[in-house]
Amino acid sequence: MFLFVAETSLSLLRHPDYCISGYSSVDVKRSVEDGEKRFNQLSIEERGKFDEETLVNVNNIRKQSTSSQRAGGFSNEYIVITILVAAEGVHKLPSINGSGDLKEALQKLGSLPQSKIMAVEVLWTPQNENDTLTERQLLEDYPLLRPL
């Protein structure tokens, strides 16, 4: 799990010109059970924004669907990447108000100790090259994103 967070963070840090907006939040829970419940709730909320999931990778087992609800020569206008991390302890991330804040948040995520990481999900939409995410959909589904 640790490598997944580190690699995702590093990949985004290497391509800051592709990042046009961001958002971060931290939610501290008193028990592992409450943390797991919140993590699962956030996962369902985020995945519910997708029209479909065309690629799923759990424990290095990949399942890929070749279907797409939206076909027809459109290029992807936007891609949203969501990183959910459940970690032991209290960790702080900056509020994202600019590219420097995003860089700091990604560096902090990428440097979390492996022993503290309990769960990770990296979600992105659209996943299929024939699918699109328009600016309207982006604004409707992700109202908390802040321009960088």
Backbone as a chain_set.jsonl record, in Angstrom:
{"seq": "MFLFVAETSLSLLRHPDYCISGYSSVDVKRSVEDGEKRFNQLSIEERGKFDEETLVNVNNIRKQSTSSQRAGGFSNEYIVITILVAAEGVHKLPSINGSGDLKEALQKLGSLPQSKIMAVEVLWTPQNENDTLTERQLLEDYPLLRPL", "coords": {"N": [[0.816, -1.189, 0.0], [1.936, 1.227, 0.764], [3.795, 1.829, -1.266], [2.085, 2.352, -3.354], [0.801, 4.758, -2.634], [3.051, 6.425, -2.463], [4.1, 6.23, -5.109], [1.948, 7.224, -6.65], [1.718, 9.834, -5.628], [4.28, 10.796, -6.286], [4.204, 10.623, -9.076], [2.261, 12.564, -9.68], [3.565, 14.801, -8.624], [5.672, 14.991, -10.394], [4.492, 15.966, -12.639], [3.393, 18.703, -12.544], [2.254, 20.584, -14.227], [-0.011, 19.443, -15.262], [-1.869, 19.582, -13.312], [-4.625, 21.323, -12.368], [-6.376, 22.032, -10.402], [-7.244, 21.457, -6.935], [-7.868, 19.724, -3.788], [-7.906, 19.096, -0.323], [-8.409, 17.115, 2.604], [-8.636, 16.173, 6.034], [-9.708, 13.738, 8.255], [-10.107, 12.906, 11.444], [-10.516, 10.058, 13.406], [-11.632, 8.379, 16.371], [-11.467, 5.633, 16.756], [-10.379, 2.531, 15.24], [-12.457, 1.206, 13.981], [-14.329, 3.295, 13.522], [-12.774, 4.816, 11.802], [-12.443, 3.044, 9.648], [-15.096, 2.822, 8.824], [-15.599, 5.476, 7.981], [-13.687, 5.731, 5.922], [-14.644, 3.803, 4.095], [-17.138, 4.959, 3.552], [-16.361, 7.372, 2.29], [-15.092, 6.28, 0.058], [-17.236, 5.023, -1.293], [-18.819, 7.292, -1.806], [-17.121, 8.745, -3.564], [-16.71, 6.896, -5.658], [-19.302, 6.683, -6.497], [-19.68, 8.897, -8.067], [-18.801, 8.26, -10.548], [-19.635, 7.36, -13.893], [-19.216, 4.796, -14.735], [-17.089, 2.06, -13.742], [-14.225, 1.176, -15.231], [-11.825, 0.016, -14.79], [-10.442, -1.873, -12.284], [-8.351, -2.485, -9.574], [-7.447, -4.541, -7.183], [-5.524, -5.616, -4.557], [-3.46, -6.181, -6.378], [-4.84, -7.518, -8.369], [-6.198, -7.198, -11.388], [-9.107, -6.012, -12.979], [-10.634, -5.395, -15.951], [-12.909, -3.597, -17.888], [-14.142, -3.429, -21.163], [-16.141, -1.965, -22.166], [-17.844, 1.138, -22.724], [-19.82, 3.854, -21.75], [-19.974, 6.24, -23.09], [-19.197, 6.895, -26.234], [-17.398, 7.886, -29.159], [-15.27, 9.822, -30.675], [-14.422, 11.887, -28.752], [-12.061, 13.812, -26.905], [-10.491, 13.459, -23.706], [-11.462, 15.923, -21.525], [-10.99, 16.619, -18.887], [-9.392, 15.06, -16.065], [-9.954, 13.507, -13.016], [-8.273, 12.786, -10.088], [-8.46, 10.95, -7.208], [-7.205, 10.468, -4.038], [-7.444, 8.35, -1.438], [-6.569, 7.81, 1.848], [-6.135, 5.845, 4.651], [-4.76, 6.194, 7.729], [-2.863, 5.482, 10.657], [-2.737, 7.534, 13.563], [-2.343, 11.148, 13.845], [-2.403, 13.232, 11.173], [-1.514, 16.01, 9.226], [-2.654, 17.951, 6.499], [-2.109, 20.559, 4.15], [-4.545, 23.128, 3.41], [-5.693, 23.374, 0.113], [-4.781, 25.933, -1.795], [-3.252, 26.777, -3.793], [-0.59, 25.945, -6.125], [1.707, 25.389, -4.629], [0.681, 24.503, -2.184], [-0.58, 22.149, -3.017], [1.648, 20.675, -3.842], [2.986, 20.409, -1.357], [1.055, 18.892, 0.066], [0.981, 16.507, -1.459], [3.64, 15.675, -1.119], [3.63, 15.153, 1.638], [1.727, 13.087, 1.779], [3.049, 11.152, 0.226], [5.203, 10.601, 1.844], [4.302, 9.315, 4.084], [4.744, 7.044, 6.774], [5.154, 3.611, 6.085], [4.329, 1.773, 7.995], [2.233, 3.058, 9.217], [0.161, 3.272, 7.426], [-3.014, 2.132, 6.699], [-5.019, 1.659, 4.825], [-5.59, 2.225, 1.319], [-6.867, 3.952, -1.478], [-6.771, 4.741, -4.817], [-8.41, 6.609, -7.019], [-9.651, 7.35, -10.256], [-11.144, 9.324, -12.761], [-12.143, 10.192, -16.029], [-11.78, 6.672, -16.784], [-11.681, 5.167, -19.074], [-10.502, 5.543, -22.391], [-12.354, 6.432, -24.242], [-14.214, 7.767, -22.814], [-15.453, 10.782, -21.313], [-14.931, 13.666, -19.24], [-16.505, 16.455, -18.647], [-16.189, 20.051, -18.249], [-18.489, 21.037, -16.991], [-19.5, 18.699, -15.716], [-17.348, 18.244, -14.02], [-17.448, 20.515, -12.319], [-19.96, 20.121, -11.168], [-19.793, 17.567, -9.901], [-17.517, 17.756, -8.317], [-17.397, 20.013, -6.371], [-15.758, 21.072, -4.381], [-13.181, 21.369, -5.283], [-10.396, 23.487, -5.75], [-9.204, 26.088, -7.812], [-5.827, 26.166, -9.015]], "CA": [[0.0, 0.0, 0.0], [2.816, 2.389, 0.88], [4.364, 2.153, -2.575], [1.014, 2.879, -4.181], [0.656, 6.168, -2.266], [4.287, 7.116, -2.836], [4.199, 6.302, -6.572], [0.909, 8.127, -7.147], [2.123, 11.186, -5.247], [5.448, 11.145, -7.08], [3.774, 10.834, -10.458], [1.603, 13.868, -9.744], [4.59, 15.819, -8.383], [6.51, 15.096, -11.596], [3.723, 16.591, -13.722], [2.556, 19.755, -11.953], [1.548, 21.335, -15.26], [-1.28, 18.774, -15.518], [-2.749, 19.802, -12.165], [-5.248, 22.64, -12.484], [-7.126, 22.309, -9.185], [-6.996, 20.467, -5.894], [-8.586, 19.803, -2.525], [-7.439, 18.115, 0.656], [-9.09, 17.126, 3.903], [-8.223, 15.152, 6.992], [-10.786, 13.435, 9.178], [-9.538, 12.076, 12.511], [-11.49, 9.237, 14.121], [-11.109, 7.876, 17.639], [-11.244, 4.184, 16.756], [-10.134, 1.907, 13.943], [-13.766, 0.911, 13.39], [-14.87, 4.548, 13.0], [-11.937, 5.174, 10.667], [-12.788, 2.151, 8.54], [-16.433, 3.208, 8.374], [-15.472, 6.735, 7.247], [-12.943, 5.435, 4.693], [-15.573, 3.126, 3.182], [-18.141, 5.939, 3.155], [-15.739, 8.256, 1.301], [-14.862, 5.49, -1.15], [-18.528, 4.866, -1.981], [-19.2, 8.614, -2.314], [-16.297, 9.089, -4.719], [-16.982, 5.967, -6.755], [-20.656, 6.962, -6.959], [-19.623, 9.987, -9.036], [-18.391, 7.715, -11.835], [-20.667, 6.734, -14.707], [-18.883, 3.372, -14.681], [-15.7, 1.758, -13.422], [-13.729, 0.305, -16.291], [-10.592, -0.623, -14.337], [-10.376, -2.063, -10.841], [-7.149, -3.217, -9.191], [-7.462, -4.799, -5.744], [-4.476, -6.592, -4.212], [-2.764, -6.488, -7.63], [-5.69, -8.292, -9.278], [-6.831, -6.206, -12.242], [-10.293, -6.36, -13.756], [-10.849, -4.289, -16.871], [-14.06, -3.679, -18.767], [-13.852, -2.745, -22.415], [-17.295, -1.166, -22.565], [-17.891, 2.526, -22.308], [-21.14, 4.418, -22.01], [-19.852, 7.376, -23.995], [-18.216, 6.681, -27.287], [-17.427, 8.848, -30.226], [-14.131, 10.648, -30.869], [-14.119, 12.98, -27.841], [-10.852, 13.665, -26.099], [-10.765, 13.762, -22.311], [-11.252, 17.32, -21.185], [-10.436, 16.65, -17.539], [-9.258, 13.815, -15.312], [-9.919, 13.746, -11.575], [-7.615, 11.729, -9.327], [-8.786, 11.014, -5.782], [-6.36, 9.59, -3.226], [-7.97, 8.138, -0.092], [-5.584, 7.115, 2.673], [-6.431, 5.66, 6.074], [-3.472, 6.048, 8.4], [-2.864, 5.627, 12.113], [-2.157, 8.774, 14.061], [-2.878, 12.419, 13.369], [-1.594, 13.766, 10.078], [-2.072, 17.261, 8.718], [-2.411, 18.351, 5.121], [-2.502, 21.957, 3.967], [-5.666, 23.445, 2.524], [-5.152, 23.62, -1.222], [-5.113, 27.248, -2.331], [-2.305, 27.06, -4.867], [0.247, 24.805, -6.512], [2.623, 25.082, -3.529], [-0.072, 23.703, -1.216], [-0.752, 20.82, -3.599], [2.959, 20.024, -3.77], [3.214, 20.032, 0.042], [0.135, 17.805, 0.421], [1.444, 15.289, -2.126], [4.877, 15.249, -0.457], [3.264, 14.579, 2.937], [1.11, 11.78, 1.517], [4.076, 10.239, -0.272], [6.19, 10.273, 2.873], [3.705, 8.644, 5.245], [5.428, 5.783, 7.079], [4.443, 2.404, 5.66], [3.737, 1.126, 9.165], [1.045, 3.807, 9.642], [-0.881, 3.207, 6.397], [-3.929, 1.014, 6.903], [-5.774, 1.422, 3.589], [-5.367, 3.205, 0.257], [-7.563, 3.835, -2.752], [-6.516, 5.782, -5.801], [-9.519, 6.555, -7.966], [-9.579, 8.384, -11.272], [-12.212, 9.321, -13.745], [-12.585, 8.937, -16.628], [-10.775, 5.619, -16.89], [-11.663, 4.665, -20.439], [-10.082, 6.589, -23.329], [-13.518, 6.917, -24.986], [-15.088, 8.445, -21.87], [-15.047, 12.167, -21.09], [-15.378, 14.398, -18.073], [-16.583, 17.836, -19.102], [-16.057, 21.065, -17.199], [-19.762, 21.066, -16.275], [-19.518, 17.544, -14.816], [-16.315, 18.472, -13.018], [-17.954, 21.482, -11.354], [-21.105, 19.534, -10.451], [-19.409, 16.414, -9.082], [-16.371, 18.061, -7.454], [-17.5, 21.442, -6.065], [-14.753, 21.509, -3.407], [-11.889, 21.613, -5.931], [-9.99, 24.889, -5.827], [-8.239, 26.325, -8.897], [-4.453, 26.423, -8.557]], "C": [[0.868, 1.264, 0.0], [3.343, 2.801, -0.483], [3.329, 2.78, -3.488], [0.809, 4.368, -3.899], [1.875, 6.95, -2.729], [4.385, 7.284, -4.35], [3.171, 7.252, -7.168], [1.285, 9.569, -6.851], [3.292, 11.661, -6.102], [5.081, 11.425, -8.534], [3.103, 12.19, -10.623], [2.599, 15.006, -9.518], [5.466, 16.037, -9.614], [5.808, 15.819, -12.741], [2.815, 17.69, -13.187], [1.767, 20.557, -12.986], [0.209, 20.699, -15.634], [-2.3, 19.021, -14.409], [-3.309, 21.217, -12.224], [-6.071, 23.011, -11.248], [-6.856, 21.2, -8.176], [-7.842, 20.712, -4.663], [-7.987, 18.76, -1.591], [-8.285, 18.225, 1.908], [-8.552, 15.984, 4.737], [-9.378, 14.977, 7.965], [-10.245, 12.461, 10.214], [-10.664, 11.354, 13.241], [-10.834, 8.628, 15.345], [-10.813, 6.374, 17.649], [-10.992, 3.688, 15.337], [-11.459, 1.647, 13.231], [-14.394, 2.169, 12.79], [-14.077, 5.009, 11.779], [-12.263, 4.333, 9.447], [-14.15, 2.514, 7.961], [-16.365, 4.478, 7.529], [-14.746, 6.538, 5.919], [-13.882, 4.8, 3.663], [-16.652, 4.078, 2.677], [-17.584, 6.871, 2.082], [-15.504, 7.535, -0.024], [-16.149, 5.351, -1.962], [-18.986, 6.201, -2.571], [-18.429, 8.955, -3.58], [-16.597, 8.189, -5.905], [-18.379, 6.164, -7.321], [-20.716, 8.088, -7.981], [-19.293, 9.483, -10.438], [-19.611, 7.173, -12.579], [-20.479, 5.219, -14.722], [-17.433, 3.232, -14.266], [-15.209, 0.755, -14.446], [-12.441, -0.394, -15.912], [-10.597, -0.679, -12.819], [-9.15, -2.908, -10.548], [-7.153, -3.339, -7.67], [-6.453, -5.896, -5.457], [-3.759, -7.111, -5.456], [-3.529, -7.433, -8.55], [-6.502, -7.281, -10.081], [-8.036, -6.79, -12.952], [-10.59, -5.163, -14.631], [-12.04, -4.587, -17.752], [-13.717, -2.914, -20.033], [-15.022, -1.894, -22.87], [-17.154, 0.255, -22.073], [-19.25, 3.082, -22.657], [-21.076, 5.559, -23.008], [-18.784, 7.082, -25.035], [-18.301, 7.827, -28.28], [-16.302, 9.842, -30.154], [-13.838, 11.812, -29.925], [-12.786, 12.74, -27.158], [-11.211, 14.025, -24.663], [-10.475, 15.227, -22.049], [-10.564, 17.432, -19.837], [-10.312, 15.232, -17.0], [-9.197, 14.206, -13.847], [-9.274, 12.533, -10.918], [-7.914, 11.967, -7.855], [-7.911, 10.011, -5.054], [-6.962, 9.532, -1.832], [-6.953, 7.322, 0.688], [-6.126, 7.036, 4.097], [-5.1, 5.365, 6.749], [-3.653, 6.217, 9.911], [-2.23, 6.948, 12.497], [-2.846, 9.989, 13.486], [-1.904, 12.982, 12.342], [-2.285, 15.002, 9.542], [-1.677, 17.466, 7.264], [-2.815, 19.807, 4.987], [-3.806, 22.059, 3.177], [-5.065, 23.815, 1.181], [-5.676, 24.96, -1.74], [-4.178, 27.645, -3.465], [-1.44, 25.849, -5.128], [1.242, 24.425, -5.417], [1.958, 24.218, -2.467], [-0.264, 22.276, -1.725], [0.549, 20.033, -3.514], [3.242, 19.549, -2.345], [2.329, 18.86, 0.461], [0.582, 16.486, -0.191], [2.736, 14.77, -1.493], [4.567, 14.597, 0.895], [2.61, 13.212, 2.763], [2.161, 10.759, 1.108], [5.087, 9.826, 0.776], [5.578, 9.675, 4.138], [4.444, 7.336, 5.516], [4.552, 4.577, 6.71], [3.716, 1.753, 6.827], [2.459, 1.812, 9.638], [-0.116, 3.693, 8.648], [-1.706, 1.939, 6.578], [-4.713, 0.657, 5.638], [-5.508, 2.56, 2.614], [-6.303, 2.895, -0.901], [-7.151, 5.017, -3.606], [-7.574, 5.597, -6.878], [-9.303, 7.632, -9.018], [-10.728, 8.192, -12.246], [-11.936, 10.423, -14.758], [-11.434, 7.946, -16.742], [-10.613, 5.134, -18.323], [-11.331, 5.797, -21.399], [-11.249, 7.147, -24.138], [-14.516, 7.653, -24.095], [-14.583, 9.871, -21.685], [-15.591, 12.676, -19.768], [-15.345, 15.865, -18.478], [-16.399, 18.793, -17.93], [-17.331, 21.141, -16.361], [-19.841, 19.915, -15.272], [-18.512, 17.716, -13.683], [-16.83, 19.403, -11.925], [-19.117, 20.926, -10.531], [-20.674, 18.453, -9.465], [-18.309, 16.724, -8.069], [-16.363, 19.548, -7.079], [-16.437, 21.964, -5.099], [-13.378, 21.776, -4.024], [-11.637, 23.108, -6.052], [-8.998, 25.065, -6.968], [-6.858, 26.635, -8.321], [-3.928, 27.706, -9.161]], "O": [[0.562, 2.241, -0.683], [3.342, 3.985, -0.822], [3.655, 3.641, -4.305], [0.66, 5.156, -4.833], [1.741, 8.021, -3.322], [4.719, 8.368, -4.827], [3.483, 8.004, -8.092], [1.184, 10.431, -7.724], [3.295, 12.793, -6.586], [5.598, 12.362, -9.142], [3.352, 12.89, -11.604], [2.491, 16.058, -10.148], [5.947, 17.146, -9.847], [6.453, 16.236, -13.703], [1.597, 17.623, -13.356], [0.734, 21.144, -12.662], [-0.623, 21.352, -16.263], [-3.477, 18.696, -14.568], [-2.562, 22.192, -12.141], [-6.424, 24.176, -11.068], [-6.314, 20.148, -8.515], [-8.455, 21.769, -4.511], [-7.607, 17.672, -2.024], [-8.81, 19.291, 2.231], [-8.079, 14.973, 4.219], [-9.955, 15.955, 8.441], [-9.957, 11.309, 9.889], [-11.649, 11.972, 13.645], [-9.626, 8.39, 15.36], [-10.007, 5.899, 18.45], [-11.349, 4.348, 14.362], [-11.569, 1.844, 12.021], [-14.931, 2.126, 11.684], [-14.654, 5.535, 10.827], [-12.351, 4.854, 8.335], [-14.332, 2.511, 6.743], [-16.998, 4.556, 6.476], [-15.142, 7.111, 4.904], [-13.91, 5.21, 2.502], [-17.04, 4.015, 1.51], [-18.25, 7.133, 1.08], [-15.694, 8.111, -1.095], [-16.145, 5.542, -3.178], [-19.482, 6.247, -3.697], [-19.018, 9.405, -4.563], [-16.725, 8.666, -7.033], [-18.626, 5.854, -8.486], [-21.712, 8.218, -8.692], [-19.487, 10.207, -11.415], [-20.511, 6.596, -11.969], [-21.447, 4.459, -14.722], [-16.641, 4.162, -14.415], [-15.705, -0.369, -14.526], [-11.996, -1.298, -16.619], [-10.738, 0.346, -12.151], [-8.929, -3.932, -11.194], [-6.896, -2.368, -6.958], [-6.516, -6.978, -6.043], [-3.485, -8.304, -5.582], [-2.934, -8.076, -9.415], [-7.373, -6.597, -9.544], [-7.997, -7.911, -13.459], [-10.776, -4.051, -14.137], [-12.171, -5.683, -18.297], [-13.073, -1.866, -19.976], [-14.91, -1.172, -23.861], [-16.429, 0.53, -21.117], [-19.779, 2.815, -23.737], [-22.055, 5.811, -23.71], [-17.595, 7.032, -24.718], [-19.218, 8.646, -28.21], [-16.539, 10.808, -29.429], [-13.042, 12.677, -30.292], [-12.425, 11.6, -26.866], [-12.132, 14.809, -24.43], [-9.376, 15.712, -22.318], [-9.658, 18.248, -19.663], [-11.03, 14.325, -17.42], [-8.473, 15.129, -13.476], [-9.678, 11.395, -11.16], [-7.656, 13.046, -7.323], [-7.879, 8.834, -5.412], [-6.994, 10.536, -1.122], [-6.524, 6.261, 0.236], [-6.528, 8.047, 4.673], [-4.403, 4.416, 6.393], [-4.489, 6.996, 10.369], [-1.304, 7.422, 11.84], [-3.813, 9.874, 12.733], [-0.723, 13.18, 12.629], [-3.509, 15.032, 9.42], [-0.548, 17.199, 6.855], [-3.762, 20.249, 5.637], [-4.125, 21.182, 2.375], [-4.041, 24.495, 1.12], [-6.853, 25.099, -2.075], [-4.305, 28.731, -4.029], [-1.545, 24.839, -4.431], [1.588, 23.25, -5.287], [2.581, 23.313, -1.912], [-0.129, 21.315, -0.968], [0.545, 18.856, -3.153], [3.687, 18.419, -2.143], [2.794, 17.938, 1.132], [0.566, 15.454, 0.481], [2.909, 13.56, -1.345], [5.184, 13.592, 1.25], [2.905, 12.282, 3.515], [2.157, 9.628, 1.594], [5.762, 8.809, 0.619], [6.261, 9.543, 5.153], [4.74, 6.594, 4.579], [3.356, 4.552, 7.0], [2.61, 1.238, 6.663], [1.681, 1.216, 10.383], [-1.257, 3.991, 9.0], [-1.176, 0.829, 6.606], [-5.033, -0.509, 5.408], [-5.24, 3.694, 3.01], [-6.508, 1.736, -1.261], [-7.183, 6.163, -3.156], [-7.625, 4.57, -7.555], [-8.819, 8.718, -8.699], [-11.2, 7.086, -12.507], [-11.523, 11.512, -14.36], [-10.266, 8.332, -16.789], [-9.521, 4.735, -18.729], [-11.834, 6.908, -21.232], [-11.139, 8.25, -24.674], [-15.553, 8.112, -24.574], [-13.397, 10.134, -21.885], [-16.588, 12.172, -19.252], [-14.271, 16.447, -18.634], [-16.449, 18.389, -16.768], [-17.256, 21.293, -15.142], [-20.205, 20.123, -14.115], [-18.791, 17.376, -12.533], [-16.669, 19.116, -10.739], [-19.242, 21.223, -9.343], [-21.137, 18.427, -8.324], [-18.184, 16.024, -7.064], [-15.427, 20.267, -7.429], [-16.234, 23.175, -5.006], [-12.505, 22.344, -3.367], [-12.525, 23.885, -6.403], [-8.053, 24.286, -7.089], [-6.735, 27.281, -7.28], [-2.789, 28.092, -8.896]]}, "num_chains": 1, "name": "protein.A"}
